[in-house]
Amino acid sequence: MIAIVRFADGRNFETVIFSLFGVAVLLLGAILVTTFRVHRWTVQRRGVEIHQRPEVPLTGLSHKAMVPFPDIAALRHARDVFRLCRPLQTARA
């Protein structure tokens, strides 16, 4: 930002500052829009199906995962649940 402001002379200094501010606001808005996701959990015969999609269309990919019931039941007797959850998080249907 400092390099851009140095090259601006006195006449277009405000234009450069407002342009940089506008770009920063647009980037922040884009980041905020892409973080909103919709989750749907459906109980199926084999296990729980998790479907995740973006709240705003065309701002990300949809993800699907199937977590079998035996994997869910195995968490009941686990001492280190976070270690067992890692494969469940990365599983894809």
KADA-V985782 format. One record per backbone hydrogen bond with DSSP energy under -1.0 kcal/mol. NH is the residue of the N-H (numbers start at 0). CO is the residue of the C=O. E is the energy in kcal/mol with one decimal. If there is no record, write none. Layout:
# KADA-V985782
nh;co;e
NH;CO;E
NH;CO;E
This chain:
# KADA-V985782
nh;co;e
4;0;-2.2
5;1;-1.9
6;2;-1.1
15;11;-1.9
16;12;-2.2
17;13;-2.8
18;14;-2.1
19;15;-2.4
20;16;-2.3
21;17;-2.4
22;18;-2.3
23;19;-2.1
24;20;-2.2
25;21;-2.3
26;22;-2.4
27;23;-2.3
28;24;-2.5
29;25;-2.3
30;26;-2.2
31;27;-2.3
32;28;-2.3
33;29;-1.8
37;52;-3.3
39;50;-2.4
41;48;-2.7
43;46;-3.2
47;66;-2.6
48;41;-3.3
49;64;-3.3
50;39;-2.7
51;62;-3.1
52;37;-2.2
54;35;-2.4
62;51;-3.0
64;49;-2.3
66;47;-2.9
68;45;-1.5
71;67;-1.5
72;68;-2.7
73;69;-1.9
75;72;-1.3
83;79;-1.2
84;80;-2.0
88;84;-2.2
89;85;-1.5
92;63;-1.3
